[in-house]
Amino acid sequence: MSRRYRAARLAAGAAAVWAITDASTVLAADAESGPCADLTREVAAAGDMDSWQVNQALFKAADRDCAALADALLQRGASAKARDALGRTALIHAARAGATATAHLLVDHGAPVDQAALNGSTAL
């Protein structure tokens, strides 16, 4: 996804946007309620997150098909190639959950489609 396209989506409010307010990190998302909004609030409440925490949040976003949050996490430093304790990438999480919007986003960010988890499963 090009920077220009992403900027247009952000300007239109279709994706999540990170903003700094009163020395805390706030995530404004396009969803008001539901699992994505709950996860968005959880991430925002966490404040400054290290790379492990950002990647863990990406796995959760992939599990719930929260593409806007996943996009914001990738912009914040999450890696589309990161693996969890079982060797699963965010793309494997998205594929298992049927999260097509998030899966497409992750592939656009370079997630390897054929990388296997420790048990041999892939996103394919």
Sequence and secondary structure as in RCSB ss.txt:
>XXXX:A:sequence
MSRRYRAARLAAGAAAVWAITDASTVLAADAESGPCADLTREVAAAGDMDSWQVNQALFKAADRDCAALADALLQ
RGASAKARDALGRTALIHAARAGATATAHLLVDHGAPVDQAALNGSTAL
>XXXX:A:secstr
  HHHHHHHHHHT S EEEEETTEEEEE S SSSHHHHHHHHHHHH S  HHHHHHHHHHHHHTT HHHHHHHHH
HT  TT B TTS BHHHHHHHHT HHHHHHHHHTT  TT   TTS    
